Amino acid sequence: QVQVVESGGGLVQPGGSLRLSCAASGDIFSLYRVGWYRQAPGKQRELVAVMSSSGNTNYADSVKGRFTISRNSAKNTVFLQMNSLKPEDTAAYYCNVQVHNRVGTGDYWGQGTQVTVSS
């Protein structure tokens, strides 16, 4: 089994910063693609940032230049540094990891962490 747990969400004022963390544990040989997604009330889940196993990144246009995805492969952790936050960044943020383990490769999601940007 694989567990994925996000942390670091909270309430922040516009222009502020937050750092989200995602820890994957359990039956894991390595992580391949990792990413962050978000879902605001009444909206579909959308991609925020993704990083391949080789380190290539892709960001939603709305967060380019403000958010940075990173990973610690040795610890199976993923981070999302969010700067210059805007009210429209308010959403539940979900970590997605592509895990390689003894049964093959599969995608796993965390339960999400809430980010609220408000004055």
N, C-alpha and C positions, 0 to 999 in steps of 0.2 A: 504494500500500500504506500501511497504518497500523500503527504500532507503539505498544504501550501497556506501560509499564514501571512497576511499583510498587517502592517502597523504604521503609525506615524501620522494618521489623519487627524483632523481637528478643525477648530475655528480660527481663521486668520483674517486680518484686515486686508483690503485691497492694497496691492503693492508689496505684500509680505511674501514670505517663503515658507515652504514645508519640504521635508524630505521623507518620502515613503520608503518603507523597507518591505521586502518579501523574502521569507525564508521557506525553502523547500526541504523536506526531510522524508526519511523512509527508504524504500527500495529504489535507490537512485545510483546509477553508474556515473551519469553526467547529464547536464542540461544542454539541450541544443538551443533552439530559439526561445527567447524570453520576451515578455512584453507587458505593457500596462494598457488597460482599457478603462473607460469610464462610462457611467450611465446616469444621466440626470433624470429627474422625475418626468414621466410622460414621453421620454425620448428613448431611442434605441441605443444599445451599447455601441460605443465607437472606439476605434483604435486611437491611442494617445502616442505611444512610442513602442518600438520593437527593436530588438538587437539579435542578430544572428550569432551562431556559435563562433564565427570568425571575427565578430566585433562590428560588423556593418550595422548601421542604424537607420531607422526611418521614423519620421515624426509626422503627426498631423499638422497641417498648415497652421492651425490655430495656436499651436504651442511652440512652433519653431523659434529658436532663439531665447526661449524662456525656460523650457524643460530640458533636462538631460537624463538619459537612462544610462545606467552602469551596472556592472555585475562583478561579483567575486566568485569565480568558478570553483575555487577551492572550498568555499563554504556554502555553495549552492544558494547564494543570496542575490537578489536583484534590488536595485534602488531607482528611485525617481526623484531627482532634485527639481523642485518647482519654484521658480522665482517670478517676481513681478505678477503675482496672482491677480486674477480678475474675478468679479462676481460670476461671470459665465463659466468659470472653471469649477464651480460648485457641482459636485456629483459624488457618487460612490465610485471609488477606484478599485479595480480588480487586477490582480496579477495573474498572468497566464504563463505557464512554463511547459516546454516540450521536453519530456523526460525520456532518457534512454535507460532501461533497466533490464533485468533478466527475462522479462516477458516480451520485450520489444521496445517500441516507442509510442508514447501517448501524450495527450494534452491534459493538463490539470489546471484547475482554477482555485483561487482562494475565495474566501467569503466576502471580501471587500472591506474597504475602510472609507469612512465618510470624510470628505473634504468640503468645508463650507467657507466661502469667501464673502465676508460681509462686514460692514462698518457698524 
